Amino acid sequence: MLSRLHNPFRSVKSERAAMSADSPGWERRDLSINSIGGRTTRRELAILLVACIALVGMSCAANYMYEKANIKGVGYKNVETIIQTQPGLAGNKLVEKESGSGNVITERTEIEAERDPFGPKCDNPKKWDCCVDYINFTKEAEFEYMPVSYQTGTYDQKWIEKLCVQNYYIGAVVVEMYTHAEHLQKNTEVKTRRDCEVFDDPYDETDGCDDTCVGCGDCTGALEANFNSNVIGVAHIGWLSKDVATNCKGRHYEWGRSVEDLTGVFSIEKFIQLWGNGTCGDVQVDWLPCI
């Protein structure tokens, strides 16, 4: 054994054969090492497969969002809702904040939103599928303020109701806000969307479009709002329209603005319509409510 270990002229093959002859467990140890390596490889493949599935799941985001709620009761209420169809300064966005203590006589809320996964620039090769970018918001509510006490503490806050809707496709924004409200009864409906221009190829029968498949403008849109409320407190309602493109100084031209502030006891009815193009179709919100 010593002669074999100290002989530098012996080949690796003959050395392994000699070791196998003297140590029967050599081959068994070699096989066990190979089996451990196989298990390690299978474990790495399993981890890689799980990671791939997770990445695919993250790439398939929830492009359609819907919520419907009906709430009644007495106590303290605090709600915040944020929705956007595109990241950054693009797409449609909605932010709502509601809080206060007292009697929630009724509250019915319905929100529906769908975003275009191809982005705000209509990069989808199928142009007729790129217009699914909108937010619809409807809310009917009545609140009465009063302090309430529970084991968790005392809540004493007059009602706050804030709503801001932005449409970056046409540079339009609508704001409805009530603060310090002792009583608030409101019915709000807001719809914001994008409209894309669609051209029909008469020689292509597989494009899913016929002669009537024509949109309005190239990635333009519309923002419509209908407010009907009775409030004892402070009310702020306004809208703003700006040019999407910038001028030579890098600023956006302002085409229209309306701001109304009320303090006291008021009944409010207001309809707002901001379109990117005068031919964007019919009015989508109920512009003729009951009185």
C-alpha positions in Angstrom: 0.0 0.0 0.0 2.8 2.4 0.8 4.6 1.5 -2.4 1.6 2.4 -4.4 1.0 5.7 -2.6 4.7 6.8 -3.1 5.1 5.6 -6.7 4.7 8.7 -8.9 4.7 6.7 -12.1 1.5 4.8 -11.5 -1.5 6.0 -13.6 -4.8 7.3 -12.1 -6.7 4.4 -13.6 -4.5 1.8 -12.0 -4.4 3.7 -8.7 -8.3 3.7 -8.6 -8.4 0.0 -9.5 -5.9 -0.7 -6.7 -7.9 1.3 -4.3 -11.1 -0.5 -5.4 -9.4 -3.9 -4.8 -8.2 -2.9 -1.3 -11.3 -0.8 -0.3 -14.6 -2.4 -1.3 -16.5 0.6 0.0 -14.8 3.0 -2.5 -17.4 2.4 -5.2 -20.3 2.7 -2.7 -19.0 6.1 -1.5 -18.6 7.3 -5.1 -22.2 6.3 -5.9 -23.5 8.0 -2.8 -21.7 11.3 -3.8 -23.3 11.1 -7.3 -26.7 10.5 -5.8 -26.3 13.6 -3.5 -25.4 15.6 -6.6 -28.5 14.4 -8.4 -30.7 15.4 -5.5 -29.0 18.8 -5.4 -29.7 19.3 -9.1 -33.3 18.3 -8.8 -33.7 20.7 -5.9 -32.2 23.5 -7.9 -34.5 22.8 -10.8 -37.5 22.8 -8.5 -36.5 26.2 -7.1 -36.0 27.6 -10.6 -39.4 26.3 -11.6 -41.1 28.0 -8.7 -39.3 31.3 -9.4 -40.4 31.2 -13.0 -44.0 30.6 -12.0 -43.8 33.6 -9.6 -42.4 35.8 -12.3 -45.2 34.9 -14.7 -47.8 35.5 -11.9 -46.3 39.0 -11.3 -46.4 39.9 -15.0 -50.2 39.1 -15.1 -51.5 41.9 -13.0 -55.2 42.5 -12.2 -56.2 44.7 -15.1 -59.9 44.7 -14.2 -61.0 46.0 -10.7 -64.6 46.0 -9.3 -66.0 46.8 -5.9 -69.5 47.2 -4.6 -70.4 48.1 -1.0 -73.5 48.8 1.1 -72.8 50.1 4.6 -75.1 51.3 7.5 -74.5 51.8 11.1 -73.4 54.2 13.9 -69.7 54.8 14.9 -66.5 56.1 13.4 -65.7 55.5 9.7 -62.5 56.0 7.8 -62.1 54.9 4.1 -59.4 55.6 1.5 -59.6 54.5 -2.1 -56.8 55.0 -4.7 -57.1 53.7 -8.3 -54.9 54.3 -11.4 -54.9 52.7 -14.8 -51.4 53.7 -15.8 -48.2 54.5 -13.8 -46.8 58.0 -13.4 -48.4 61.1 -15.0 -50.6 59.1 -17.4 -53.9 57.3 -17.7 -56.9 57.7 -15.4 -56.7 58.2 -11.7 -59.1 58.4 -8.8 -58.6 59.2 -5.1 -61.3 59.2 -2.5 -61.1 59.9 1.2 -64.0 59.6 3.7 -64.0 59.9 7.5 -66.2 61.0 10.3 -68.2 59.9 13.4 -71.9 59.6 13.8 -74.8 57.9 12.0 -74.2 56.3 8.6 -77.8 56.4 7.4 -76.9 54.8 4.0 -73.9 54.3 1.8 -73.8 52.5 -1.5 -70.6 52.6 -3.5 -69.7 50.9 -6.8 -66.3 51.2 -8.5 -65.3 49.7 -11.8 -62.0 50.2 -13.5 -60.0 48.5 -16.3 -56.6 49.3 -17.5 -54.9 48.8 -20.8 -52.0 46.4 -20.2 -50.3 47.7 -23.4 -49.8 51.2 -21.8 -51.1 54.7 -22.5 -49.7 55.0 -26.0 -51.9 52.5 -27.8 -48.9 50.2 -28.7 -51.2 47.2 -29.1 -51.0 45.9 -32.7 -54.7 45.2 -32.5 -55.8 48.9 -32.3 -59.4 48.0 -31.6 -58.5 46.4 -28.3 -56.5 49.4 -26.8 -59.4 51.5 -25.6 -60.2 49.5 -22.4 -58.9 52.2 -20.0 -61.5 53.7 -17.8 -62.8 54.3 -14.2 -66.5 54.4 -13.3 -67.4 55.6 -9.8 -70.9 55.8 -8.3 -71.7 56.7 -4.7 -74.9 57.4 -2.8 -74.5 58.3 0.9 -76.1 60.2 3.8 -74.2 61.0 7.1 -75.1 62.7 10.3 -72.4 63.9 12.7 -72.4 63.1 16.4 -69.6 62.0 18.9 -69.5 58.3 19.7 -67.7 56.4 22.5 -66.5 52.8 22.6 -64.1 50.8 24.6 -61.4 51.8 22.1 -61.9 55.5 22.8 -64.0 58.5 21.9 -64.4 59.6 18.3 -65.5 63.2 17.6 -65.0 64.2 14.0 -67.3 66.0 11.6 -67.6 64.3 8.2 -65.0 64.7 5.5 -65.7 63.6 2.0 -63.1 64.2 -0.8 -63.0 63.0 -4.3 -60.5 63.8 -7.1 -60.6 62.2 -10.6 -57.9 62.9 -13.2 -57.7 62.1 -16.9 -54.2 62.6 -18.3 -55.3 61.7 -21.8 -57.2 64.9 -22.2 -55.7 67.0 -19.3 -58.9 67.2 -17.2 -59.5 66.9 -13.5 -62.7 67.1 -11.3 -62.8 67.7 -7.6 -65.7 67.2 -5.1 -65.0 67.9 -1.4 -67.0 68.4 1.7 -65.5 69.2 5.1 -66.8 70.1 8.6 -70.1 68.5 7.6 -72.8 68.0 10.3 -75.1 66.5 7.7 -74.3 65.3 4.2 -76.5 63.7 1.7 -74.9 63.1 -1.7 -75.3 61.2 -5.0 -72.1 61.3 -7.1 -71.4 59.6 -10.5 -68.1 60.1 -12.3 -66.9 58.4 -15.4 -63.4 58.9 -17.0 -62.2 57.0 -20.0 -59.9 56.9 -23.0 -61.0 56.7 -26.6 -58.7 55.6 -29.4 -59.0 56.1 -33.1 -59.6 52.9 -35.1 -59.1 52.5 -38.8 -60.7 49.7 -40.8 -58.7 47.9 -43.4 -61.2 46.9 -46.1 -58.9 44.3 -47.5 -58.4 42.6 -44.1 -61.4 40.6 -43.0 -59.7 39.2 -39.9 -59.0 42.5 -38.2 -62.2 42.3 -36.2 -63.3 45.7 -37.5 -66.0 46.8 -39.9 -66.9 50.1 -41.5 -68.6 51.3 -38.3 -65.6 50.5 -36.1 -64.3 54.1 -35.9 -63.3 55.7 -32.6 -62.9 59.4 -31.8 -59.4 60.9 -31.9 -56.1 59.2 -31.4 -55.9 58.3 -27.8 -58.2 61.0 -26.6 -60.9 60.6 -23.9 -63.6 62.1 -21.8 -64.3 63.0 -18.2 -68.0 63.3 -17.0 -69.3 64.0 -13.6 -72.8 64.5 -12.0 -73.0 65.9 -8.5 -76.2 66.1 -6.4 -75.9 66.9 -2.7 -77.4 68.6 0.4 -74.8 69.7 2.9 -74.6 71.5 6.2 -70.9 72.4 6.3 -68.3 73.4 3.8 -68.4 72.4 0.1 -65.8 72.7 -2.6 -66.4 71.7 -6.2 -64.2 72.4 -9.2 -62.9 71.3 -12.5 -59.8 72.1 -14.6 -58.9 71.6 -18.3 -55.3 71.9 -19.6 -53.6 71.2 -22.9 -51.8 67.8 -22.9 -49.0 69.2 -25.0 -46.5 71.8 -23.7 -45.8 75.1 -25.3 -42.3 76.5 -26.2 -41.7 77.3 -22.5 -42.5 73.8 -21.4 -45.9 74.8 -19.8 -49.4 73.5 -20.4 -52.0 76.0 -21.6 -55.0 76.3 -19.4 -58.3 76.2 -21.3 -60.8 76.3 -18.6 -61.3 76.3 -14.8 -64.3 76.5 -12.4 -64.0 76.6 -8.6 -67.0 76.9 -6.2 -66.7 77.2 -2.4 -69.8 77.1 -0.2 -70.1 77.4 3.6 -73.4 76.9 5.3 -76.6 75.0 4.3 -76.7 74.3 0.6 -78.3 72.1 -2.0 -76.0 71.5 -5.0 -76.7 70.1 -8.4 -73.9 70.2 -11.0 -73.1 68.4 -14.2 -69.6 68.6 -15.7 -68.5 67.3 -19.1 -64.9 67.5 -20.3 -64.2 65.8 -23.7 -61.0 65.6 -25.6 -63.0 65.8 -28.8 -66.5 67.2 -29.5 -67.6 64.0 -31.2 -66.8 61.4 -28.5 -70.2 59.9 -28.5 -73.2 60.2 -26.1 -73.2 61.3 -22.5 -72.4 58.4 -20.2 -73.6 59.7 -16.9 -77.2 60.5 -15.8 -77.4 64.2 -16.6 -81.2 64.3 -15.8 -81.6 63.3 -12.2 -84.8 63.4 -10.2 -85.6 66.7 -8.4 
